[in-house]
Amino acid sequence: FINMDSQDGEAMRSAEVFKIEVGETHTLWDVYHIKFKLENRYEIIDAVGSGAYGTVVAAEDHKRKEGQPNMVAIKKIERAFEHPLFAKRTLRELKILRLLSHENVIDLVTIQKPLAGEKLDI
């Protein structure tokens, strides 16, 4: 997920990831022209992929507890509640992820609800 710059060891973001605006509590990112508004604790490192059900990025969580990996995958599901079918799909995916526990499946850690005034994305 991370490309390292050989000169200074700093992580290099892929060409699809842009930091647009840093606020007091949140940072706005552009990934594949999809906007991610994340708490400042997260720093997007790379775009993993984008498809019919959302866009996934690899990110560093700067506030993970000691002993926990600080790399996380973040998935943004656009228009998750725009139509009852989309809402059912989203709920089904979240339920399944919550129940699965396997070394080849990432754990569901948290869900970020849409912020006030935003579209109904999660």
MARBAGU-322192 format. One record per residue (C-alpha): residue in one letter; x, y, z. Coordinates in Angstrom, 1 decimal, decimal comma. Layout:
<zanus>
  r       u       v       w
  A       X       Y       Z
...
</zanus>
This chain:
<zanus>
  r       u       v       w
  F     0,0     0,0     0,0
  I     2,8     2,4     0,7
  N     5,4     3,7    -1,7
  M     8,5     5,0     0,1
  D    10,6     7,8    -1,2
  S    14,1     6,5    -1,3
  Q    15,6    10,0    -0,4
  D    13,9    10,8     2,9
  G    11,7     7,8     3,9
  E     8,5     9,8     3,5
  A     5,5     8,0     2,2
  M     4,6     9,1    -1,4
  R     0,9     9,3    -2,3
  S    -0,3     7,8    -5,6
  A    -1,2    10,1    -8,4
  E    -4,9     9,6    -7,7
  V    -4,8    11,0    -4,1
  F    -4,9    14,7    -3,3
  K    -5,2    16,5     0,0
  I    -7,6    19,4    -0,7
  E    -8,2    21,1     2,6
  V    -7,2    20,7     6,2
  G    -9,6    21,9     8,8
  E    -9,5    22,0    12,6
  T   -11,0    18,5    13,0
  H   -11,3    17,1     9,4
  T    -9,3    16,9     6,2
  L   -10,8    16,8     2,8
  W    -9,2    14,4     0,3
  D    -9,8    13,7    -3,4
  V    -9,4    10,1    -4,5
  Y   -10,4     9,2    -8,1
  H   -12,5    12,4    -8,0
  I   -14,4    11,1    -5,0
  K   -14,3    13,4    -1,9
  F   -13,3    11,9     1,4
  K   -13,8    14,1     4,5
  L   -12,0    12,2     7,3
  E   -11,0    13,0    10,9
  N    -7,5    14,4    11,0
  R    -6,3    11,2    12,7
  Y    -6,4     9,5     9,2
  E    -3,9    10,2     6,5
  I    -4,7     8,6     3,1
  I    -1,6     7,0     1,7
  D    -2,8     5,3    -1,5
  A    -5,9     4,5    -3,5
  V    -6,7     0,8    -3,4
  G    -9,6     0,7    -5,9
  S   -13,0     2,0    -7,0
  G   -16,0     0,2    -8,1
  A   -19,8     0,0    -8,2
  Y   -20,1    -0,2    -4,4
  G   -17,6     2,3    -3,3
  T   -14,0     3,6    -3,2
  V   -11,3     2,1    -0,9
  V    -8,1     3,8     0,3
  A    -5,2     2,7     2,5
  A    -4,6     5,1     5,3
  E    -2,6     5,6     8,4
  D    -4,5     6,0    11,7
  H    -2,3     8,2    13,9
  K    -4,4     7,5    17,0
  R    -4,5     3,7    17,1
  K    -3,8     2,1    20,4
  E    -0,4     0,6    21,0
  G    -0,1    -2,9    19,7
  Q    -2,7    -2,4    17,0
  P    -1,6    -1,9    13,3
  N    -1,8     1,7    12,3
  M    -2,7     0,9     8,6
  V    -6,4     0,8     7,9
  A    -8,6     0,5     4,8
  I   -11,3     3,0     4,5
  K   -14,3     2,5     2,2
  K   -16,6     5,3     1,1
  I   -20,0     4,2    -0,1
  E   -21,6     7,1    -2,0
  R   -25,3     7,5    -2,0
  A   -25,6     4,7     0,5
  F   -29,2     5,8     1,5
  E   -30,4     7,3    -1,7
  H   -32,6     4,4    -2,6
  P   -33,9     1,5    -0,4
  L   -32,0    -1,0    -2,4
  F   -28,7     0,8    -1,8
  A   -29,5     1,1     1,9
  K   -30,2    -2,7     2,1
  R   -26,9    -3,5     0,3
  T   -25,0    -1,3     2,7
  L   -26,6    -2,8     5,7
  R   -26,0    -6,3     4,5
  E   -22,3    -5,6     3,8
  L   -21,9    -4,1     7,3
  K   -23,6    -7,0     9,0
  I   -21,5    -9,6     7,2
  L   -18,2    -7,7     7,9
  R   -19,2    -7,5    11,6
  L   -19,7   -11,3    11,8
  L   -16,6   -12,4     9,8
  S   -13,4   -13,1    11,6
  H   -10,6   -14,5     9,3
  E    -7,0   -13,6     8,7
  N    -7,8   -12,8     5,0
  V   -10,7   -10,5     5,8
  I   -10,2    -7,1     7,4
  D   -12,1    -6,3    10,6
  L   -14,8    -3,7    10,7
  V   -13,5    -1,1    13,2
  T   -15,8     1,9    12,9
  I   -18,5     3,5    10,8
  Q   -18,4     7,3    10,1
  K   -21,9     8,7     9,7
  P   -22,4    11,5     7,2
  L   -21,4    14,8     8,8
  A   -24,1    17,5     9,2
  G   -24,9    19,1     5,8
  E   -23,3    16,4     3,7
  K   -24,8    14,0     1,3
  L   -25,9    10,6     2,7
  D   -22,5     8,9     2,1
  I   -20,8     6,6     4,6
</zanus>
